[in-house]
Amino acid sequence: MPVMPMFPLGLVLMPHLPLDLRIFEERYLKLLGDLLGDENPEFGVVLNGRGEDERGKEKRFDMGTVALVTDIGTTEEFYGLQSVGGSRFKVNAWLPDDPYPIADIDFLPDLVWDNGLEPLRQELETKVRKLLSFASEFADLQYGADTILSDDPMEASWQLAGVLPVGQLDQIDLLQSQSTEELLTRAQHIVDNADDTLHAMITDQEGVGLTDDED
């Protein structure tokens, strides 16, 4: 079973999505230095849970994605790296920090593309871009409605799941998908719920405004 350095973060990394990090904490600077010596540097990314466990350690989810490092650089202000999401994995056991987190993992099978799913993928893309356009009117988003997707349909499917403006638990559910159809179907369900929720919130706010005017 592979052992991999880990970087728990407050986000879910999806396969084929970029991840840029600025690194300040000493133990992760050590990780950065160790990566410099690797021919193909990579590390695992898992979502950090809230709070601590019974041993006083930070809670960490056991589902994650490998970050494939594409560039490591420095400026006068910080050390940083650029990476992209690769294979998914499941954590079997957390090993003692040395000094950064390390875990024993199992890689999960890559999802396989089926051309019969292209209509579903296209429908999802339309809905996701529409939601991003609508949501961007009320909040600053990391990804916009004009986000460029991969020409590869499997990669684009993961990217659509990753750019959705939804919560981390929804993203974890998507990351756990066991088939491409499940990924696309789950994403459709999540985007529909998010769209309904956002429209309901706007309607409620407009209703409050009308009441205030009448007073």
C-alpha positions in Angstrom: 0.0 0.0 0.0 1.5 3.4 -1.0 2.5 5.9 1.6 2.0 9.5 0.6 2.7 12.9 2.1 -0.5 14.7 2.8 -1.7 18.3 2.8 -5.1 18.7 4.5 -6.9 21.8 3.2 -10.2 23.6 3.6 -11.2 22.5 0.1 -11.9 19.5 -2.0 -9.6 18.9 -4.9 -11.2 17.3 -7.9 -9.3 15.4 -10.6 -8.1 17.6 -13.5 -8.7 20.9 -11.6 -5.7 23.2 -10.8 -4.5 23.9 -7.3 -2.1 26.7 -6.5 -0.8 27.0 -2.9 1.2 29.6 -1.0 3.1 27.9 1.8 4.0 29.5 5.0 3.8 26.8 7.8 7.1 25.3 8.7 6.1 21.7 8.3 4.7 22.2 4.8 7.9 24.2 3.9 9.7 20.9 4.8 7.2 19.0 2.5 8.0 21.5 -0.3 11.7 20.9 0.1 11.2 17.2 0.0 9.1 17.5 -3.2 12.0 19.4 -4.9 14.0 16.2 -4.8 11.4 14.1 -6.5 11.3 13.4 -10.2 7.5 13.4 -10.3 6.5 15.4 -7.2 3.1 14.7 -5.8 1.1 14.8 -2.5 -2.3 14.0 -1.3 -5.0 16.5 -0.6 -7.9 15.8 1.8 -10.5 18.0 3.3 -9.8 19.2 6.8 -12.8 18.7 9.1 -13.9 21.2 11.7 -12.5 20.9 15.2 -10.4 18.1 16.7 -10.8 14.4 17.4 -10.6 12.7 20.8 -6.8 12.8 20.7 -6.7 16.5 20.1 -5.7 16.1 16.4 -7.3 17.9 13.5 -10.1 16.0 11.9 -9.4 14.9 8.4 -11.6 13.2 5.8 -10.3 9.9 4.5 -11.2 10.6 0.8 -8.8 12.6 -1.3 -7.1 13.4 -4.6 -3.4 13.3 -5.5 -2.0 16.7 -6.5 0.5 16.4 -9.3 3.0 19.2 -9.0 3.6 21.2 -12.2 5.8 24.0 -10.8 7.5 25.1 -7.6 8.6 28.6 -7.2 9.5 31.4 -4.8 9.2 35.1 -4.6 10.4 37.6 -2.0 7.1 37.1 -0.1 6.3 33.4 -0.2 7.0 29.9 -1.4 4.5 28.3 -3.5 3.6 25.6 -6.0 1.2 24.9 -8.8 -0.5 21.5 -9.3 -3.4 19.7 -10.8 -5.7 17.0 -9.5 -4.8 13.4 -10.4 -6.1 10.1 -9.1 -8.4 9.7 -6.2 -7.5 7.7 -3.1 -8.8 6.4 0.2 -6.9 6.7 3.4 -6.3 3.4 5.2 -4.4 4.9 8.1 -2.8 8.1 9.2 0.9 7.7 10.2 2.7 9.9 12.7 3.5 13.4 11.3 7.1 13.7 10.2 6.8 16.7 10.5 3.9 17.0 7.9 1.0 14.5 7.7 1.6 11.1 6.1 -0.9 8.5 5.2 -1.2 4.9 4.0 -3.5 5.0 1.0 -5.2 2.9 -1.6 -5.8 4.4 -5.1 -9.3 4.2 -6.4 -10.0 3.2 -10.0 -10.2 6.0 -12.6 -13.7 6.6 -13.9 -14.3 5.4 -17.5 -16.0 7.5 -20.1 -19.0 6.2 -22.1 -19.9 8.1 -25.3 -23.5 7.4 -24.5 -23.3 9.9 -21.6 -22.4 12.8 -23.8 -26.0 14.2 -23.8 -26.0 14.1 -20.0 -22.6 15.8 -19.8 -23.7 18.5 -22.2 -26.9 19.1 -20.3 -24.9 19.4 -17.1 -22.5 21.9 -18.6 -25.4 24.1 -19.7 -26.9 24.0 -16.2 -23.5 24.6 -14.5 -22.7 27.6 -16.7 -26.1 29.1 -16.1 -25.8 28.6 -12.3 -22.3 30.2 -12.3 -23.6 33.2 -14.3 -26.6 33.6 -11.9 -24.6 33.1 -8.7 -21.8 35.5 -9.8 -24.3 38.4 -9.6 -24.4 37.9 -5.8 -21.0 36.7 -4.9 -17.4 36.5 -6.0 -16.8 33.0 -7.4 -13.5 31.2 -8.1 -14.8 30.0 -11.5 -17.0 32.0 -13.9 -19.6 30.9 -16.5 -16.9 31.2 -19.2 -14.5 28.7 -17.6 -12.7 26.7 -20.3 -13.1 23.0 -19.9 -10.9 20.2 -21.3 -11.7 18.7 -24.7 -11.5 15.3 -23.1 -15.1 14.5 -21.9 -14.0 12.5 -18.8 -11.7 15.3 -17.7 -14.5 17.9 -18.5 -17.0 15.9 -16.3 -14.7 16.2 -13.3 -14.1 19.8 -14.0 -17.8 20.5 -14.1 -18.2 18.8 -10.8 -15.3 20.9 -9.4 -16.4 24.3 -10.5 -19.9 24.0 -9.0 -20.5 26.7 -6.4 -21.6 24.3 -3.7 -20.5 23.2 -0.2 -17.6 20.9 0.6 -19.8 18.0 1.7 -21.5 18.0 -1.7 -18.1 18.0 -3.3 -17.0 15.1 -1.2 -20.1 13.2 -2.4 -19.2 13.9 -6.0 -15.6 12.8 -5.4 -16.8 9.5 -4.1 -18.7 8.7 -7.3 -18.1 5.1 -8.5 -19.0 5.6 -12.1 -19.1 8.4 -14.6 -22.9 8.2 -14.8 -23.1 8.5 -11.0 -20.9 11.5 -11.1 -22.9 13.3 -13.8 -26.3 12.3 -12.2 -25.2 13.5 -8.7 -23.9 16.7 -10.1 -27.2 17.3 -11.9 -29.1 16.8 -8.7 -26.8 19.1 -6.8 -26.9 21.9 -9.4 -30.7 21.7 -9.5 -31.0 22.0 -5.8 -28.5 24.8 -5.7 -30.4 26.7 -8.4 -33.7 26.2 -6.6 -32.2 27.4 -3.3 -30.6 30.5 -4.8 -33.8 31.5 -6.6 -35.8 30.9 -3.4 -33.4 33.2 -1.4 -33.7 35.9 -4.0 -37.5 35.6 -4.0 -37.6 35.9 -0.1 -35.3 39.0 -0.2 -37.6 40.6 -2.8 -40.6 39.8 -0.6 -38.9 41.5 2.3 -38.2 44.6 0.2 -41.8 44.8 -0.9 -43.0 44.6 2.7 -40.6 47.4 3.7 -41.8 49.6 0.9 -45.5 49.1 1.9 -44.6 50.2 5.4 
